């Protein structure tokens, strides 16, 4: 295929004229091939190569190997041990789909999503709007909201255990209204509690995203709407919400992806109980793959989880990016 | 996606399990060599002190076969860390804290050396030291992949101050039967002298079976293991009695289904939160100076004499790993670490009983001077471990899931829940 320079001979001539040391045609062809292969700025390739290597080694190759595991009879062995790993087709998936614990774990994720996503979006937008309007102490509030996000889950979960255990602050405040069985041992309350905890923990990050988005909503639009007689709620609905739609879409997407990774909270709080009420696919993968020596089954669960997250992510993008 | 990537990231380096090299799964190495070795031991203070002492004594006499020791690296559990190190090929030569429940999996991974066939004196040394107890740790092929090292018979500790405050006799607490315990529990709760009567680890982790159901079941069933002849025994008459007992403890609020937020193992009893606790002789080191306690055998449905009450052994053994280069030194060190002097030192320093036939003779002076350990010593012959069967972790998880629902939360019919669980366990290969 000819290039623009080939098509415009004058361009080449002028270039040669400018450069008395211009290369011969054969050298130029080689140079073009190299350019096609490495791009216009090979240095960029060099600079990005550590990250490419990182993605390749830490994500893509392991992911591919995980897919391979899911279709084979596989378990971890010591180096040098000869063990056949026959192809088993969809056997691992059949075992996984027939396991009530797996179905329950995915059901729990759904409960988590239904609570976590709307709560995150609403609270983050609410707090961001409040912060945007605050004149004094803005930095203090931002840091306050952000601290849980950067604090280790182990530490924040300990605080929640003290708050929500049988003799915790929450039950003392509730008195006779305290649930029985109490929060951490209650099959109906444990997953909502985890969803609220995760919402609280990550809220600071999403507040910052919304704050950045709010500052990009043109003030002129608000002023114009105000001049047209729009009230606060109308301005919020007609100006602010559409203005932050891209961030809302991102927040929903991120919360869905993070939902698939829920592990630490049920692992530390309940070990997945009571009776599997806080079991998640990621925790189940740990049980099957590491504790029970069935990494092939764990990989099958993981693949289903990836599919579920991808489907939900695509659906969320369709919904949140649709123009009103 | 990240979750799958995480599992895969662990798996990837392991995928390089090549096809070359000896068939190490059999444990038949071609040549035994001597030289420096590395060992891991438990992370508790007393065992580190014992281990350091033994290693120092060995190193002083073996300049060319130096032993480097360290506590098992931090992880969610020792078993997970060891399994990962086997796969990565960097397991130490010896681990002085191998849980018998994990041995079938380590063996399946090809990580363990067959002690029976690799060393000429392997069988003879182990059986002469541990007697018939060694048979309880044989693998499916009849060989030994672990040296039975120490036994920690569980007994019931009770807080004398709490019992006295509840109007119970702290010197004769009457805890022989389940009804006795429930009556004491009612008195304790009514008096408000403790927050909880008994507080074993409450999470759904499969290993917690060993701290609530299993010791009581062993006592009530004269030492019937969780799985015998390939079948789960939990739905037996004795099993149902124990399950019913625990269900009542939870239903009446005598026990808590919440995870304890303090030190899980010694905490609730040592902190005075729980009036009773189940622990081995190591409990002395944990509870001394914190609570005034007494010890009785585990209760049963009908009550049994102490000298006929079985209990959970909570054994920890020593395994030799195929990643070890100098396996002859590892075996020699293993025999050194379990000789008369070091076994006695183990008891004296850690309060844990070496798994050997002659403890009463070996430790006669120590036991005479330390009355506390005498009932534990008497329980050693009645202590029973987990079964050595494949897939035990998965089987125990099935039981635990049923437990957290039917026993802790009181959901569903107890009998049908555990009959279903037993059927599920029977259906798991292994």
Contacts between the chains, C-beta under 8 A, distances in Angstrom:
chain1	res1	chain2	res2	distance
A	58	B	5	7.4
A	58	B	9	6.2
A	59	B	5	5.4
A	61	B	12	6.2
A	62	B	5	5.5
A	62	B	8	3.3
A	62	B	9	4.6
A	62	B	11	6.9
A	62	B	12	4.5
A	63	B	1	7.7
A	63	B	4	6.6
A	63	B	5	5.6
A	63	B	8	5.8
A	65	B	8	5.3
A	65	B	11	6.0
A	65	B	12	5.2
A	65	B	15	5.7
A	66	B	4	5.0
A	66	B	5	7.2
A	66	B	7	6.4
A	66	B	8	3.6
A	66	B	11	6.9
A	69	B	8	7.4
A	69	B	11	6.4
A	75	B	108	6.8
A	75	B	109	7.2
A	76	B	11	6.9
A	76	B	14	5.2
A	76	B	83	7.1
A	76	B	86	7.6
A	76	B	87	4.1
A	76	B	109	6.0
A	77	B	14	7.6
A	77	B	17	5.0
A	77	B	25	7.8
A	77	B	86	8.0
A	77	B	87	6.8
A	77	B	109	5.1
A	77	B	110	5.0
A	77	B	111	8.0
A	78	B	17	7.2
A	78	B	24	6.2
A	78	B	86	5.0
A	78	B	87	6.6
A	78	B	89	6.2
A	78	B	91	7.6
A	78	B	109	5.6
A	78	B	110	4.5
A	78	B	111	4.7
A	78	B	322	5.6
A	78	B	323	6.6
A	79	B	16	7.1
A	79	B	17	5.5
A	79	B	18	6.7
A	79	B	21	7.4
A	79	B	89	3.9
A	79	B	323	7.8
A	80	B	17	7.0
A	80	B	18	6.2
A	80	B	20	6.5
A	80	B	21	3.1
A	80	B	22	6.9
A	80	B	24	5.6
A	80	B	89	7.9
A	80	B	110	7.8
A	81	B	17	6.1
A	81	B	21	8.0
A	81	B	23	7.4
A	81	B	24	5.6
A	81	B	25	5.2
A	81	B	109	7.2
A	81	B	110	3.3
A	81	B	322	8.0
A	82	B	19	5.6
A	82	B	23	6.4
A	82	B	25	7.8
A	83	B	17	7.5
A	83	B	25	7.7
A	83	B	110	7.4
A	101	B	401	7.0
A	158	B	261	6.6
A	161	B	259	7.3
A	161	B	261	4.5
A	162	B	261	6.3
A	165	B	258	5.4
A	165	B	261	6.3
A	166	B	256	6.5
A	166	B	258	6.0
A	167	B	195	7.0
A	181	B	257	6.4
A	181	B	409	6.5
A	182	B	258	6.7
A	184	B	257	8.0
A	184	B	258	4.5
A	184	B	259	6.6
A	185	B	202	7.4
A	185	B	256	7.4
A	185	B	257	3.8
A	185	B	258	5.1
A	185	B	408	6.8
A	185	B	409	7.0
A	187	B	405	7.8
A	187	B	409	6.1
A	187	B	411	7.3
A	257	B	1	7.2
A	257	B	2	7.9
A	260	B	1	6.7
A	260	B	2	7.4
A	260	B	3	6.3
A	261	B	2	5.2
A	261	B	3	5.4
A	263	B	3	7.0
A	268	B	259	7.9
A	269	B	203	7.9
A	269	B	259	6.4
A	270	B	203	5.6
A	270	B	204	6.3
A	270	B	259	6.4
A	271	B	203	3.2
A	271	B	204	3.9
A	271	B	205	4.3
A	271	B	208	7.8
A	271	B	259	7.5
A	272	B	203	7.9
A	272	B	204	4.7
A	273	B	203	6.3
A	273	B	204	3.3
A	273	B	401	7.6
A	273	B	404	3.8
A	273	B	405	8.0
A	273	B	408	7.5
A	274	B	204	7.2
A	274	B	257	6.1
A	274	B	404	4.5
A	274	B	405	6.5
A	274	B	408	5.7
A	274	B	409	4.9
A	275	B	204	8.0
A	275	B	401	6.6
A	275	B	404	4.9
A	275	B	405	3.0
A	275	B	406	7.9
A	275	B	408	7.9
A	275	B	409	5.9
A	275	B	411	6.3
A	276	B	204	7.5
A	276	B	401	5.9
A	276	B	404	7.7
A	276	B	405	7.5
A	279	B	204	7.9
A	281	B	3	7.0
A	282	B	3	4.1
A	285	B	3	5.9
A	285	B	4	7.6
A	285	B	7	5.6
A	286	B	7	8.0
A	287	B	397	6.5
A	288	B	394	8.0
A	289	B	7	5.1
A	289	B	10	7.9
A	290	B	10	7.8
A	290	B	80	5.4
A	290	B	83	7.0
A	290	B	84	7.8
A	291	B	77	7.9
A	291	B	79	7.5
A	291	B	80	6.8
A	291	B	206	7.0
A	291	B	393	5.1
A	291	B	397	7.6
A	292	B	391	7.2
A	292	B	393	4.7
A	292	B	394	4.4
A	292	B	397	6.9
A	293	B	83	7.2
A	293	B	105	4.7
A	293	B	108	6.8
A	293	B	109	7.5
A	293	B	393	7.3
A	294	B	394	7.4
A	295	B	7	6.6
A	295	B	11	5.8
A	298	B	7	5.4
A	299	B	4	6.8
A	299	B	7	6.4
A	299	B	8	7.1
A	299	B	11	7.8
A	302	B	3	5.8
A	302	B	4	3.1
A	302	B	7	5.9
A	302	B	8	7.6
A	303	B	4	6.4
A	305	B	1	7.6
A	305	B	3	6.1
A	305	B	4	6.5
A	306	B	1	4.9
A	306	B	4	5.6
A	309	B	1	6.2
A	310	B	1	7.9
